[in-house]
Amino acid sequence: MPIYGTALLSLCLLTGLTVGRMIGAALGVDADIGGVGIAMILLILGCDALQRRGLMKAPTESGIVFWGQMYVPIVVAMAASQNVRGALSGGVMAILAGLSAVGISFVLVAVLAKKGRKEENPS
């Protein structure tokens, strides 16, 4: 029954969003700064604490897994669309920064893949 994990997930989300808004207000920005990330960290810590104490029952765990599988891809897609909109409205510098990050990531993936192949076949 996935409903059992919903309480923990929603508590973490509301807390994370509130803390994110507070961080934004402290920085003088009218936005949520890292609220979803904070929520996910709280969820991980909360699940770990419940499991260590033996309070995490199977229905609760399946509920958290269910909502995690539904929630994370949606949040990632929303954040990606906001980043694209922000980059397009932010001007040339924002677009160049984004393209640079993607280019560096591609290069690093190639370097790490090459290094991984060398470690697998030490000749």
Protein Blocks (a to p, Z undefined) as FASTA:
>chain_A
ZZlmmmmmmmmmmmmmmmmmmmmmmnopacdehklmmmmmmmmmmmmmmmmnopacfklm
mmmmmmmmmmmmmmmmmmmmmmmmmmmmnojklmmmmmmmmmmmmmmmmmmmmmmmmmmm
cZZ
